[in-house]
Amino acid sequence: MLDIKITKTTTPKAKPADESKLGFGKIFTDHMFIMNYTEGQGWHDARIVPYENVSLSPAAMVFHYGQEMFEGLKAYRGANGEPRLFRPDMNAKRTNATNERLCIPQLPEEDFVQAVKAVVKVDEDWIPRAAGTSLYIRPFIIATDDFLGVAPSKTYMFMIILSPSGAYYASGLAPVGIWIEDDYVRAVRGGIGFAKTGGNYAASLAAQVKAHDGGYSQVLWLDGVERKYIEEVGAMNIFFKIDGKVVTPALSGSILPGITRNSVITLCKNWGYEVEERKISVDELIEAQNTGKLEEVFGTGTAAVISPVGTLRYKDDVMTIGSGSIGELSQKLYDTVTGIQNGTVADEFGWTVLV
Ligand SMILES: *Cc1c(COP(=O)(O)O)cnc(C)c1O
């Protein structure tokens, strides 16, 4: 149990008046959570303070070698306005899997969840109310030693900031166009692909710019060795419905183990679908498309929940999936997951945590 000291702001900000214009990641709430780590002492000084800039040495290790991790989850409002979290224990577990890979000290899972709940509680009024909106929660850890040698830092900061975010889909689920990247790669087995860390994103920007220039909104990565097997999309895992079966790339070490991915697999199995977690090549995908067996393609992630894919571009070919509109399974998954998150659909699996 953390002993969290709370200092409230004396100058609260005005909350955004128009919830249809929240967008993503631009507005921050009145408070943030901070806790320090010092070798020999462990995690200490858990506190919630007014949202403000942090002061670090220019030599702080995070600036030079990228020893850092982050998480992403959301607080939703239920039917009676109550704040709800979706599977925060999974974010806590993934934090420690990332930390282990990056030589960042472990953080007790219950402390992670307690810190998230505590800061959301303090800024509870910042959870927007309009349909589809939520309060995005960004926990992260940075290495803070002022030292230019390459080694794991001996001091860290764990922080949580909060950002009210708009409905991802302003007017219903809209299919996206995806660029299958056949030159740049994101991750390799043995690397840090399974870890939620900034380095993976820094490595992804060049391909993202290329995809945007080509008129596509997201990149679909292929494996880093043969550039043949499908891995995942920018910040989403990817699913295919092929001939009635649900297929998604197996967690090979180079793919981020999404919590939405895990929830979707659980729901599909529960509904009686055959779900295959395995290698899937671009060639198999093209073959399925050419024989009319590729029924649906969708991405899964906290931001969009389910993101139907309307078109896939690979080299000079553009595939239109199904009719280019939303598949039946994609829609059902979206309605079910968002319904559980908002408390309008029964939570059979015990995924909801009240703040
Ligand atoms: C966070 C993330 C996902 C999605 O994970 P969720 O837990 O479902 O939000 C997928 N891919 C990458 C690269 C990510 O960083």
The ligand as a Gaussian input file, in Angstrom:
#p B3LYP/6-31G(d) Opt

LIG

0 1
 C       -0.073000      -0.103000     -26.738000
 C        0.165000      -0.787000     -28.019000
 C       -0.769000      -1.680000     -28.589000
 C       -2.145000      -1.904000     -28.031000
 O       -2.195000      -2.345000     -26.725000
 P       -3.512000      -2.175000     -25.867000
 O       -3.119000      -2.696000     -24.528000
 O       -4.580000      -2.984000     -26.507000
 O       -3.842000      -0.721000     -25.856000
 C       -0.398000      -2.344000     -29.746000
 N        0.782000      -2.128000     -30.331000
 C        1.695000      -1.261000     -29.825000
 C        2.978000      -1.071000     -30.528000
 C        1.413000      -0.560000     -28.653000
 O        2.311000       0.309000     -28.174000

